[in-house]
Amino acid sequence: MKNKVFYLLFACIFSVIDLLIKFSVKINIKDKPIVEMFNGFIQILYVENRGAAFGIFSENRELLICISSVVVLGLVLVVLSTKEYNNIFLVSSVLAIGGGLGNLADRILNGYVVDYIKLSFFSPVFNFADCCLTLGVTGLIINVIFVQKDEKIIG
């Protein structure tokens, strides 16, 4: 149990890093021209995303807060209650929880999520929390499909 709590602290660290980056972007980038890096491959800009991924559910802040809260809390409970786990499950869960907490806190504090990274080949603007969420959910899917496929679920 102590080991799991230690890992969950990393989720909190990821969310704090995310919020610090967003605060810095809000202070230093908002109302300024787009910053281009690597010949425009990466652009740093300020966007207020009032929806979820790709702006879906825009202007449904309460719904997004409820869904995010349930998912994050559910994942925390799964991590704490799982007796046997592997590193892919644990690391992926920590990334997903940290990313979820970062965006959830931003949505609660500001009413929107601050996005700031745009890639030349990918039109949506995203943030560090989104990266954590994407890696975490991808890892959990890989874990379910390839790692735990032969294990039986005991209810």
VMD Tcl script that draws the C-alpha trace (Angstrom):
set ca {
  {0.00 0.00 0.00}
  {2.82 2.44 0.85}
  {4.33 1.79 -2.58}
  {1.06 2.68 -4.31}
  {0.64 5.87 -2.30}
  {4.21 6.81 -3.23}
  {3.34 6.36 -6.91}
  {0.13 8.34 -6.51}
  {2.24 11.21 -5.17}
  {3.90 11.24 -8.59}
  {0.47 11.78 -10.12}
  {0.14 14.86 -7.90}
  {3.60 16.01 -8.97}
  {2.62 15.68 -12.66}
  {-0.51 17.72 -12.05}
  {1.45 20.43 -10.20}
  {3.99 20.58 -13.05}
  {1.10 20.94 -15.48}
  {-0.50 23.75 -13.48}
  {2.83 25.59 -13.13}
  {3.40 25.41 -16.90}
  {-0.15 26.66 -17.55}
  {0.35 29.53 -15.08}
  {3.61 30.47 -16.78}
  {1.98 30.34 -20.22}
  {-0.92 32.47 -18.97}
  {1.48 35.09 -17.58}
  {4.09 35.06 -20.35}
  {2.34 33.98 -23.57}
  {-1.24 35.24 -23.36}
  {-1.86 38.19 -25.70}
  {1.56 37.69 -27.32}
  {2.45 36.43 -30.79}
  {2.86 32.71 -31.37}
  {6.32 31.43 -30.44}
  {7.71 29.10 -33.08}
  {10.34 26.49 -32.33}
  {12.25 24.13 -34.63}
  {11.31 26.02 -37.80}
  {7.62 26.06 -36.89}
  {7.42 22.34 -36.06}
  {6.23 23.30 -32.57}
  {4.25 26.44 -31.78}
  {3.60 27.80 -28.30}
  {0.43 29.86 -27.97}
  {-2.34 30.54 -25.47}
  {-5.75 28.91 -25.94}
  {-8.64 28.66 -23.49}
  {-10.33 25.31 -24.09}
  {-13.81 25.31 -22.55}
  {-14.57 21.82 -23.81}
  {-12.94 18.41 -23.64}
  {-10.72 16.84 -26.31}
  {-11.07 18.69 -29.62}
  {-13.45 21.13 -27.90}
  {-16.34 18.66 -27.52}
  {-18.87 19.44 -24.79}
  {-17.95 23.13 -24.95}
  {-19.65 25.22 -22.32}
  {-20.57 22.14 -20.24}
  {-18.13 22.86 -17.41}
  {-20.12 21.11 -14.67}
  {-20.54 17.95 -16.73}
  {-16.83 17.87 -17.58}
  {-15.90 18.42 -13.91}
  {-18.21 15.56 -12.85}
  {-16.93 13.15 -15.50}
  {-13.28 14.01 -14.80}
  {-13.77 13.68 -11.05}
  {-15.43 10.28 -11.35}
  {-12.79 8.95 -13.75}
  {-9.84 10.21 -11.69}
  {-11.33 8.98 -8.41}
  {-12.22 5.64 -10.01}
  {-8.69 5.17 -11.29}
  {-7.22 6.06 -7.89}
  {-9.50 3.48 -6.25}
  {-8.53 0.84 -8.82}
  {-4.83 1.50 -8.16}
  {-5.30 1.33 -4.38}
  {-7.48 -1.80 -4.47}
  {-5.49 -3.82 -7.01}
  {-3.52 -6.48 -5.18}
  {-1.39 -7.61 -8.08}
  {-0.21 -5.17 -10.68}
  {2.58 -4.69 -13.16}
  {4.71 -1.65 -13.87}
  {2.89 -0.79 -17.10}
  {-0.42 -0.63 -15.21}
  {1.03 1.45 -12.38}
  {2.98 3.96 -14.49}
  {0.11 4.32 -16.98}
  {-2.38 4.88 -14.15}
  {-0.14 7.50 -12.55}
  {0.18 9.38 -15.86}
  {-3.58 9.26 -16.49}
  {-4.39 10.38 -12.93}
  {-1.83 13.20 -13.05}
  {-3.08 14.47 -16.40}
  {-6.69 14.17 -15.31}
  {-6.00 16.07 -12.09}
  {-4.14 18.83 -13.93}
  {-6.97 19.50 -16.36}
  {-9.61 19.04 -13.65}
  {-7.93 21.60 -11.38}
  {-7.58 24.03 -14.29}
  {-11.26 23.64 -15.18}
  {-12.34 24.15 -11.55}
  {-10.03 27.14 -10.95}
  {-10.44 28.93 -14.29}
  {-13.58 27.52 -15.87}
  {-11.48 26.32 -18.82}
  {-8.29 24.39 -19.58}
  {-5.24 26.28 -20.80}
  {-3.75 24.68 -23.93}
  {-0.50 25.90 -25.41}
  {1.28 23.33 -27.63}
  {0.57 23.03 -31.36}
  {2.44 20.75 -33.70}
  {2.74 21.55 -37.40}
  {1.21 18.18 -38.39}
  {-1.57 18.10 -35.74}
  {-4.13 20.88 -35.64}
  {-5.52 20.66 -32.06}
  {-3.71 22.64 -29.37}
  {-2.92 20.65 -26.22}
  {-0.97 20.77 -22.95}
  {1.27 18.70 -20.66}
  {-1.73 17.14 -18.89}
  {-3.10 15.99 -22.25}
  {0.27 14.35 -22.99}
  {0.16 12.55 -19.63}
  {-3.43 11.45 -20.24}
  {-2.68 10.20 -23.73}
  {0.38 8.22 -22.64}
  {-1.44 6.88 -19.59}
  {-4.57 5.74 -21.40}
  {-2.49 4.25 -24.23}
  {-0.42 2.34 -21.66}
  {-3.54 1.07 -19.92}
  {-4.97 -0.13 -23.24}
  {-1.70 -1.86 -24.13}
  {-1.65 -3.41 -20.67}
  {-5.19 -4.79 -21.05}
  {-4.69 -6.07 -24.61}
  {-1.16 -7.47 -24.49}
  {-0.06 -7.91 -20.88}
  {-3.15 -9.01 -18.98}
  {-4.92 -10.84 -21.78}
  {-4.24 -14.27 -20.26}
  {-5.07 -13.28 -16.69}
  {-8.54 -14.08 -15.36}
  {-10.52 -11.36 -13.61}
  {-11.73 -12.49 -10.20}
  {-14.77 -10.59 -8.96}
}
mol new
graphics top color blue
foreach p $ca { graphics top sphere $p radius 0.5 }
foreach p [lrange $ca 0 end-1] q [lrange $ca 1 end] { graphics top cylinder $p $q radius 0.2 }
display resetview
